[in-house]
Amino acid sequence: MANVANEQESLSRHRKLRTILPLVLMTLLAFVASTGTLIFYHYLDDTLFSERNEHFIEISDKITQVIATEIRHYRTIANVAGNLMDDAAPQNTENITETLQQIQLSLDLEEGSIFAFDCNSRFYASDGSSGDWHDAALLSSTAQTQTLISPLDYRMDGATYMLFLKKLNIPGSSITHIAVAVDMAFLQTSFDLDIFHGHSHIYLVTQQGDQLYHHRCPGGFIDEDNLLSAMEHYQFIRGGTLDDLRQALMTLHSAGYEFQYGTKDYFVAAHPIAETDWALLNFVPTEVLGAQSARFMNTAVVYVSVIAIAAVLLIGLLTFIGLKRRGDRLLIAQHQKTNLLLQEAADAANAANAAKSNFLSHMSHDIRTPINGIMGMTDIALKNLDDRRKITDCLKKIEGSSGHLLSLVNDVLDMSRIESGKTRISHEPMDIRQTLENCASIVSGQLQGRDIALVLEFAAFAHPHILGDELHLRQVLINILGNAVKFTPDGGKIWFRASQHSAQQAQTVLHLEIEDTGIGMNPSFLPRIFEPFAQEDNGTRSNYKGTGLGLAITKQFVDLMGGTIQVESELQHGTRFILELPMAINPNAPEDEQEDAHIANLSGTRLLLAEDNELNMEIALYLLESAGIEVTAVTNGEQAVAAFTASPPGSFDGILMDVMMPVMDGLAATRAIRALEREDAASIPIIAMTANAYEEDRRQCIAAGMDAHAAKPVSETAIFQVLSQYIKKHNNPQT
């Protein structure tokens, strides 16, 4: 009986265990699911905040760029007004108002006024007003240009003006300054963008948080003069504290925060305005900025919660069934099925992410390429503020990259304007050499990280100064060169050739060729190559999709310029574009028209060339020998020293020296040659021809004893100019 009782008690315990265990397991799983859902919610909330904040800061950055552009625009107008005033050179103030009105009319300045100030701190305005200026200390400043905010009290219109002041130096005149005044209400319209459908509030403030002018936001918002003082009454939620915002303004760097304003949460972004010590504060309700993401988060949390509850119930039910049947087969099968579904969902999500990333990558590449050039040249310019030539060079390259970026954005608009007959070709003065070098510079930037050789074959131009449409010509060349880069695999070549036909009746013809060793095209596609949206559809070109408008726009521009364009191509054997463009010779060309004439006088010159790269050696030999130059080629610095040492004095007229070479580099080879005890060792021109193109590289070359530095890719014109200059000096030391 005892055994029976024990067995019954044991059976009862087992029954209770089978009943209690699933309940305990479900409770534990419910706790884990709830905790995991809560953690997921906070993680998702923080992630979405970071993404919204970064997006909001980017939008604020765009607004500050608009503001900075407006400021630069009116500074330029002030400079032009100063030049016009210099030309007018008024000696007294009797007719100053009329002069100011004429300047304003010349500048077509409808939204502002022109002011002049004399040495007695009196002002004269283009609207006929005059009087004593309230801030004489401002006029005594030594600064050449100033930008300030002023109410222009004498007008009594309640408006606030941005004043762009330029100092003048007119001999014999009492006028000391000129200024352009623009109503801030007008400027506000340029950056008060309706991005958030009227829910955003934009302020311009000083580093201390003071409003530059009293701008009352639509619908009412913070109207106090100092925004930082006003925000002391509000609680910051994310991103940092009010002290962090205050520090961001003082140090003029970008930052974003979320805070409570009344019953609503708001985002605020602080962003400096370029070339000023001002900043922008942009306020947007969280519910507006994050409307989509908030709905996504709520939906995601609901789905996760439902899935978690369903998973808990399912696991508990399966566990109960498994324990009751004394087996795990159904539970294991269900787990396997669940894992399979999860894997399929993960694979689908990964595929979607890959597709999105691929799309963004292609979009990002085309836009970031010129942006990278702009940012890089800007950084170089900022580091060389005292070097006017360097800054000028950087600005020219920035201008080229900016034009290319604009062409990407305007492709569709360009096509529409062409078809509607609104596009006009201008005839402005231009230097074709600079235009070609500019295009080559942009394409060289696109070749960074690619194993593609760009060969520049620019002939000497008898008439480099012409009249034409530089913007559209550059767009034509960049379109074709960009396609050459896109469709040429690594290991290939791109030739960029330019020459000029003889002038007839004050006109010359530009002959341009762009040839590559890329994937080419089927002959059957060539008749349609200039049609809008035409793209060759085959497996070899599936990775090179674009808008299909580039060549159509190119053809239309060439036609509008009165030129011709031809294309030759063979599948897997490359493509060649041939352009003939008639251009008028600039009758007012500068006196340097003949500067290229002496380049052809290098025939018979004897050069020692040190270059270790086989492809670069081939290009250099082609350029030099085509001009009749006798070249002795070596592949490293040690061979260069040996060849020079073994030759009689006077055997070579100059040395072209690469820098990065095996065995002995070009710097060491130069020092070794200069140290030789022979009459021509110290005087023979040694010119660096290297891809080390930075200023510090040039200084190292000069310090090692080289005479000049030519950065690769080197154009034919550039290398012949430097050779002519130094070889002529070497052979005729008295000139």
SVG drawing of the C-alpha trace seen along z (x, -y; Angstrom):
<svg xmlns="http://www.w3.org/2000/svg" viewBox="-2 -121 87 123">
<polyline fill="none" stroke="black" stroke-width="0.4" points="0.0,0.0 2.8,-2.3 4.3,-1.6 1.0,-2.3 0.6,-5.5 4.1,-6.6 3.4,-5.9 0.2,-7.8 2.0,-10.7 4.8,-10.6 2.2,-10.6 0.4,-13.5 3.7,-15.4 4.4,-14.7 1.0,-15.9 1.4,-19.1 4.8,-19.6 3.4,-19.2 0.8,-21.8 3.0,-24.3 6.1,-24.1 4.4,-25.6 2.9,-28.4 6.3,-29.2 7.9,-29.1 5.3,-31.4 5.6,-33.9 9.4,-33.9 9.1,-34.3 6.5,-37.1 8.9,-39.0 11.8,-38.5 9.6,-39.7 8.3,-42.7 11.9,-43.7 13.2,-43.1 10.3,-45.2 11.1,-48.1 14.8,-47.9 14.0,-47.8 11.7,-50.8 14.4,-52.9 17.0,-51.8 14.8,-52.6 13.8,-56.0 17.5,-56.9 18.4,-55.8 15.5,-57.8 16.5,-60.9 20.0,-60.7 18.9,-60.3 16.3,-63.1 18.9,-65.3 21.5,-64.7 18.9,-65.3 17.7,-68.5 21.3,-69.8 21.9,-69.1 18.8,-71.1 20.0,-73.9 23.3,-73.7 21.6,-74.2 19.8,-77.3 23.1,-78.8 24.6,-78.2 21.8,-80.2 22.4,-83.0 26.1,-82.9 25.6,-83.1 23.3,-86.1 26.0,-87.8 28.7,-87.1 26.4,-88.4 25.9,-91.7 29.6,-92.0 30.4,-91.6 27.8,-94.3 29.5,-96.5 32.9,-95.9 31.5,-96.7 29.9,-99.8 33.2,-100.8 34.9,-100.3 32.2,-102.4 32.7,-105.1 36.5,-105.0 35.8,-105.5 33.4,-108.4 36.0,-109.9 33.8,-112.6 35.8,-115.5 33.0,-117.0 29.5,-116.1 27.4,-118.4 26.4,-115.8 27.0,-112.7 23.3,-111.7 23.1,-111.7 26.3,-109.6 24.9,-107.1 21.6,-106.9 23.6,-106.2 25.6,-103.5 22.4,-101.9 20.9,-102.0 24.1,-100.4 23.9,-97.6 20.2,-97.1 19.8,-97.1 16.0,-97.3 16.0,-95.7 18.6,-97.9 20.1,-101.4 23.6,-102.8 25.2,-104.9 28.3,-107.1 30.2,-108.4 32.6,-111.3 35.5,-112.1 33.1,-114.1 31.0,-111.0 28.1,-112.3 26.1,-109.9 24.5,-110.4 21.9,-107.9 20.7,-107.1 17.2,-107.9 18.2,-111.5 18.6,-111.3 21.7,-112.7 22.8,-113.4 25.2,-112.6 26.0,-108.9 25.3,-107.6 28.5,-105.4 31.5,-107.4 33.8,-104.8 32.7,-102.3 34.0,-104.6 37.3,-105.0 38.0,-101.3 40.9,-100.2 39.0,-97.2 38.5,-97.3 35.1,-95.6 32.6,-95.2 29.2,-93.6 26.8,-94.8 23.2,-95.1 21.7,-98.6 18.2,-100.0 19.0,-103.1 17.2,-105.2 16.7,-108.2 14.3,-106.3 11.9,-105.6 10.4,-102.7 10.9,-100.1 13.0,-98.0 16.4,-96.5 19.1,-96.6 22.2,-94.6 24.9,-97.0 27.8,-95.9 30.5,-98.6 33.6,-99.1 36.4,-101.5 37.4,-103.8 40.7,-105.6 39.8,-108.3 42.7,-110.8 41.5,-114.4 37.9,-113.2 36.2,-113.6 34.2,-110.4 35.8,-107.6 33.3,-104.7 30.5,-103.2 27.9,-100.8 24.9,-98.7 22.0,-98.5 19.4,-95.7 16.3,-95.3 16.5,-92.2 12.9,-91.5 13.9,-91.0 16.8,-88.8 14.5,-86.7 12.5,-85.7 15.6,-84.1 16.2,-81.6 12.8,-81.4 12.2,-78.2 8.8,-76.5 10.5,-73.1 8.2,-72.3 5.0,-73.9 5.3,-77.0 6.1,-75.2 9.8,-76.2 11.2,-79.3 14.5,-80.7 16.6,-83.2 20.0,-84.9 21.9,-85.4 25.2,-86.5 27.6,-84.1 25.9,-85.4 22.4,-84.4 21.2,-88.0 18.9,-88.3 20.6,-90.2 17.2,-91.7 13.8,-91.4 12.1,-88.8 8.6,-87.8 7.9,-84.3 4.5,-83.4 2.2,-82.0 4.2,-83.4 7.2,-81.9 10.2,-83.1 10.2,-86.9 12.8,-87.9 15.9,-89.7 18.3,-87.0 17.2,-83.5 19.6,-81.8 18.1,-83.8 14.6,-82.9 15.5,-79.2 16.6,-79.0 12.9,-78.5 12.7,-75.3 13.9,-71.8 16.3,-70.1 15.5,-66.5 18.1,-65.1 21.4,-66.0 22.8,-68.1 22.0,-71.0 21.5,-74.7 25.1,-75.2 26.1,-72.9 24.0,-75.0 25.6,-78.2 29.1,-76.6 28.2,-75.6 27.3,-79.2 30.5,-80.5 32.7,-78.1 30.6,-78.4 30.0,-74.7 26.9,-72.8 24.8,-71.0 21.2,-69.8 19.1,-69.4 15.5,-68.5 13.7,-70.5 10.3,-71.1 8.5,-74.4 5.2,-74.7 3.3,-71.5 5.3,-70.5 8.7,-69.1 10.9,-71.0 14.2,-70.4 16.7,-73.3 19.7,-73.3 22.6,-75.7 24.7,-76.2 27.4,-78.9 27.1,-81.1 30.2,-81.0 32.5,-84.1 30.7,-85.7 30.7,-85.3 26.9,-84.8 24.9,-81.6 21.5,-80.4 19.0,-78.9 16.3,-76.8 13.3,-75.5 10.9,-72.8 8.3,-70.9 9.3,-67.3 6.0,-66.1 6.6,-67.8 10.3,-66.8 9.7,-63.2 6.1,-62.6 7.0,-59.7 9.6,-58.2 7.3,-58.5 4.6,-56.6 7.2,-54.1 8.4,-53.6 4.9,-53.2 4.0,-50.7 7.2,-48.9 6.7,-48.7 3.1,-47.4 4.3,-44.8 7.2,-43.7 4.8,-43.5 2.3,-41.5 5.0,-39.2 6.5,-38.8 3.1,-38.0 2.4,-35.5 5.8,-34.0 5.3,-33.6 1.9,-31.9 3.2,-29.7 6.2,-28.6 4.2,-28.0 1.6,-26.0 4.2,-23.9 6.0,-23.3 2.8,-22.2 2.0,-19.8 5.6,-18.6 5.6,-17.8 2.2,-16.2 3.1,-13.9 6.6,-13.3 8.3,-14.4 9.9,-17.4 9.3,-16.6 6.5,-19.1 8.4,-21.8 11.6,-21.1 9.7,-21.2 8.1,-24.5 11.4,-26.0 12.9,-24.9 10.0,-26.5 10.2,-29.7 14.0,-29.9 13.4,-29.4 10.8,-32.2 13.2,-34.5 16.1,-33.7 13.9,-34.4 12.8,-37.7 16.4,-38.5 17.5,-37.7 14.6,-39.8 15.6,-42.7 19.3,-42.4 18.3,-42.3 16.2,-45.5 19.1,-47.2 21.5,-46.2 19.2,-47.6 18.8,-50.9 22.6,-51.1 23.4,-50.5 21.0,-53.2 22.3,-55.7 25.9,-54.8 25.4,-55.7 23.6,-58.9 26.2,-59.8 29.2,-59.1 28.1,-61.5 27.3,-64.3 30.2,-63.8 32.9,-63.8 32.7,-67.6 31.8,-68.3 35.0,-66.5 37.0,-68.7 35.3,-71.9 35.9,-70.9 39.5,-69.8 40.4,-73.0 38.6,-75.1 40.7,-73.4 43.9,-74.0 43.0,-77.6 42.2,-78.1 45.6,-76.7 47.3,-79.1 45.6,-82.4 48.9,-84.3 49.6,-82.7 47.5,-84.6 48.6,-82.4 47.6,-79.3 44.3,-80.7 43.7,-81.8 44.5,-78.3 42.1,-76.8 39.3,-79.2 39.7,-78.3 39.4,-74.6 36.5,-75.2 34.8,-77.1 35.3,-74.2 34.0,-71.6 31.0,-73.8 30.1,-74.1 30.3,-70.3 28.1,-69.8 25.6,-72.3 25.5,-70.4 24.5,-67.2 21.6,-68.9 20.5,-70.7 20.6,-67.9 16.9,-67.5 16.3,-71.3 18.9,-71.9 17.2,-69.5 13.8,-71.1 15.2,-74.6 16.9,-73.5 13.8,-71.9 11.7,-75.0 14.3,-77.2 15.2,-79.2 18.9,-78.3 21.2,-81.0 24.9,-80.7 27.0,-83.5 30.2,-85.0 32.3,-86.1 36.1,-86.4 37.8,-83.2 41.2,-81.6 40.9,-78.2 44.0,-76.9 42.5,-77.6 39.2,-76.0 41.0,-72.8 43.2,-72.6 40.1,-73.1 38.4,-70.2 41.5,-68.1 41.7,-68.9 38.1,-67.9 38.6,-64.6 41.8,-63.9 39.8,-64.2 37.4,-61.6 40.3,-59.2 41.4,-59.2 41.6,-55.5 41.4,-54.3 44.1,-52.7 43.4,-54.8 46.0,-57.0 44.9,-60.4 47.0,-61.6 46.8,-65.3 47.9,-66.3 47.3,-70.1 49.0,-71.7 50.3,-75.3 47.5,-77.8 48.3,-80.7 45.1,-82.5 44.2,-81.2 42.0,-84.2 38.7,-83.7 35.0,-84.6 32.7,-81.8 30.4,-80.1 32.9,-78.7 30.1,-77.2 28.5,-75.2 31.8,-74.2 33.0,-72.9 29.8,-71.0 30.3,-69.4 33.8,-68.3 33.0,-67.1 30.1,-65.1 32.3,-63.3 35.3,-62.9 33.0,-61.7 31.6,-59.0 35.2,-58.0 36.1,-57.6 32.8,-55.7 33.1,-53.2 36.9,-52.6 38.0,-49.7 41.1,-50.0 44.3,-49.5 43.0,-51.6 43.8,-55.0 42.0,-58.2 43.4,-60.7 42.3,-64.3 43.6,-66.2 43.1,-69.8 44.5,-71.9 43.6,-75.0 43.1,-75.4 44.4,-78.5 42.4,-81.6 40.2,-82.9 38.2,-86.2 38.7,-86.7 37.6,-83.1 39.5,-80.0 38.3,-76.4 38.9,-74.3 39.6,-70.6 39.0,-68.4 39.3,-64.7 38.5,-62.4 39.5,-58.8 39.4,-55.9 40.2,-52.2 36.8,-51.4 34.1,-48.9 32.9,-50.6 29.5,-50.4 27.8,-48.3 27.7,-50.0 24.0,-49.5 23.6,-51.8 25.7,-54.7 22.8,-56.2 20.8,-56.6 23.6,-57.7 22.5,-61.4 18.8,-60.7 17.4,-61.7 17.3,-58.9 19.1,-56.6 21.1,-53.9 22.6,-50.8 20.8,-47.8 23.1,-44.8 24.9,-42.9 28.2,-44.6 26.7,-48.0 24.2,-47.1 26.4,-48.6 26.7,-52.0 23.1,-53.3 22.6,-57.1 19.9,-59.6 20.6,-59.1 20.6,-62.8 24.3,-63.7 25.1,-63.1 21.8,-64.4 22.5,-67.7 26.1,-67.6 24.9,-67.3 22.4,-70.1 25.0,-72.5 27.5,-71.6 24.8,-72.4 23.9,-75.7 27.6,-76.6 27.6,-76.0 30.0,-73.0 30.0,-69.3 30.5,-66.1 31.3,-62.7 31.7,-59.4 33.6,-56.3 33.3,-53.1 33.8,-49.4 32.6,-47.0 35.4,-46.2 37.8,-48.4 37.0,-51.9 35.3,-55.1 36.5,-58.3 34.6,-61.6 35.7,-64.3 34.5,-67.9 35.0,-70.9 33.9,-74.2 34.2,-77.6 35.2,-80.4 35.7,-84.1 39.1,-85.5 39.0,-88.0 40.0,-91.3 41.0,-92.7 43.2,-89.8 46.0,-90.4 49.5,-90.8 50.5,-87.3 49.1,-85.9 52.6,-85.0 53.7,-83.3 53.3,-79.8 55.2,-80.7 58.6,-79.8 57.5,-76.3 58.2,-74.9 61.9,-75.9 62.9,-72.8 63.9,-70.7 67.4,-69.3 67.2,-69.7 68.9,-66.9 67.2,-65.7 67.9,-63.0 64.6,-61.5 64.3,-59.5 60.9,-57.7 60.2,-54.2 56.6,-53.8 56.5,-52.2 53.2,-53.9 54.3,-57.4 57.7,-56.8 55.8,-56.0 53.7,-59.2 56.7,-61.4 58.7,-60.0 55.8,-60.5 55.4,-64.2 59.1,-65.0 60.2,-63.1 57.2,-64.5 58.7,-68.0 62.1,-66.8 63.7,-66.5 66.5,-63.9 65.8,-61.8 68.0,-59.5 65.7,-57.5 66.6,-55.7 64.3,-54.0 65.7,-55.1 67.7,-57.8 70.9,-55.8 70.9,-55.2 70.3,-59.0 73.3,-59.9 75.4,-57.3 74.2,-58.5 75.0,-62.1 78.4,-61.3 79.4,-59.2 78.5,-61.9 80.8,-64.8 79.9,-68.2 77.2,-69.9 75.8,-66.5 72.4,-67.3 70.4,-70.6 68.2,-69.5 66.9,-66.7 63.3,-65.6 63.3,-63.8 60.5,-61.7 60.6,-61.7 59.2,-58.3 61.6,-55.7 63.2,-52.5 66.9,-52.1 67.4,-55.9 64.6,-58.4 64.6,-61.7 65.5,-63.9 68.6,-61.9 69.6,-61.7 69.3,-65.5 71.5,-66.1 74.1,-63.6 74.2,-65.4 74.5,-68.8 77.4,-67.5 79.5,-66.4 82.7,-68.3 82.1,-69.2 81.2,-72.6 77.6,-71.8 76.5,-69.9 75.4,-73.0 73.7,-74.8 71.9,-72.1 68.1,-72.6 66.6,-69.7 62.8,-69.7 60.6,-67.5 57.9,-65.7 56.0,-63.9 52.6,-62.9 53.6,-64.4 51.7,-67.6 51.3,-69.3 53.1,-72.4 55.3,-70.6 56.3,-68.3 57.3,-71.3 59.3,-72.7 61.2,-69.4 62.1,-69.3 63.4,-72.9 65.3,-72.2 66.9,-69.2 68.3,-71.4 65.7,-71.1 64.8,-74.2 61.0,-73.7 58.2,-71.3 55.6,-70.0 52.7,-67.9 51.3,-64.9 49.3,-64.6 51.5,-67.1 50.0,-68.7 52.1,-69.2 51.8,-73.0 52.8,-73.1 55.9,-70.9 57.1,-72.7 56.7,-76.1 58.8,-75.1 61.4,-73.5 61.6,-76.5 62.0,-78.8 64.8,-77.0 66.7,-75.7 66.7,-79.2 68.1,-80.6 70.7,-77.8 71.9,-78.3 71.8,-82.1 72.6,-83.0 72.9,-86.8 69.2,-87.0"/>
</svg>
